[in-house]
Amino acid sequence: MTKERLDPALLRLCGVLAVGAFAPLLDSTIVSVAVDALADDLGVPTTTVQWVSTAYLLTFAMVMPVSGWAGNRFGTRRVWLGALAVFSVGSLLCASARSVESLVLFRSVQGAGAGLMTPVLQTIVIRASGGRSVGRLIAVVSLPALLGPVLGPVFGGLLLGHLSWRWIFYVNLPVCALALFLAWRGVPRDRRQRASRLDVVGLLLVCPGLTGLVYGLSQCGGGGGAGQGRVLLPIAAGVVLVVAFVGRSLRSSAPLIDLRLFGLRSFAATSVLMFAGGLTMYGGMFLLPLYCQLVLDKGVVATGLLLVPQGVGALAARGAGVLTDRIGPRPVVVTGLLLSAVATWPFAASVAEGAVIGVALFFRGLGMSAVNLAVTVGAYQGLADSQVADASTTTRILQQLGGSFGIATLAVLLQRGDHTATAFAHAFGLTAALTVCTVVVAALLPGRRAPASAPLATADGRT
């Protein structure tokens, strides 16, 4: 089978979008290593500084549900440019913050911009590709997601070691300026989809519902564990609101998010895998730096360098895009899940030392990257053009919730462990076990390449 040649204009579009996606992903990983520096400079405890990250995640979760409607109503190009502008302004405000309260507020502005960008990016790519060669295109636009966790800790350590913490936000500005310039010239004007009036009631249900879930989960790692009222109350309220939203959406003729997509077997399977993937991917991103610092006694920069093999493995998985386009997502996902589980085992068995760490992280990055890429491709198979925006929004929300749930669960395991090394072994063991369990769900994915469909839109905006 000969490989279909990609449209150069489509590749340029993916490159433009990748530049824009790089800023928020790099920012998140840099901020994660700056907690102690922020606490010292602002004169507040670490528990207070955690709100710098929590506020970002809460706003991120709050705006995602409206991204699909906004893209259809105003056009994905306008939403992408607007989201980039909001993130840029938020970065400048964060860099000039004079108190922890103002920094938390300005991080919320950043989160609003990033929350709109993530689903809209995939919508632009899928519509522009017309459903063809999606695997290779997703491989291009997902490069920032691979480079961010690799470069972030190292870059953040260098910035904090030689400059003020304010530079972890200033560094976003030239990237955002370049992304805005490229997007203004390179992202085509798209036809607005027929969008119904905004489902305000649905919005008032799902936004605080998701916020409650993410907030409650983010508090699990604090003192007292998961049994605290500050954990249980927001989670309970979030569950009630989300369930009410689901019930309303299934009855509504014009819901905020079309949940009838779950009636498609392939989409339902990819949704479960997105949640599980968020759990294992973000859970691993949470565990590995702490493992290097607390168990291996490494510094911030050394930890970043130690994690580089995982990024190299993720980059090596770019070929999975071509493979997914040729043979379908199922075999790629199953293979990637099993490879990830095996590569996590040395950490669960407490034998991850020396060269073993590098080898294990390389194959873990290879497996997880292949899974994420193939699952993303599978989410859009069999969907009509009008369903793409809702699919992008839904899968991103599930991945975010999966990541929040995974981090919360692993944080509780670490907190309750009597011995640091043993606690990490149990946490990694749980991650590996959940990865193996999701193989059953992966069996529901399409096993062959979907037949080529008529183009939804070309890279230059024509049909």
Disulfide bonds with the S-S distance in Angstrom:
none
